[in-house]
């Protein structure tokens, strides 16, 4: 299966689009601050999933999936900071957090699947 067909990749890509939409309303003086940081962070999530899928071994793949998961936690924190600064409304924040939680669950399942591949690979060698 191609990574572009994976639900986890599709959902994280949707998260990217939603975060970009929300950050368009951030103050202009945050363009090179929190806005940029949030956008770089969210883009890295599906990007690292794709990179992990392109690796040769499950161990290498899992490494990039863990980076992606770490970026989900980083994004969550940055969105709390944006809420603290009143850059986003409580309702927008909740929608994005719910999306992040869903992405974490999908990604954790995907990591666990790759761990079984890693175990099978170890047994077969």
Buried (B, 14 or more C-beta within 10 A) or exposed (E): EEBEEBEBBBBBBBBBEBBBEBBEEBEEEBEEEBBEBBBEBBBBBBBBBBBBBEBEEBBBBBBBBBBBBBBBEBBBEBBEEBBEEEBBEEEBBEBBBEBBEBBBEBBBEBBEBBBEBBEEEEEEE
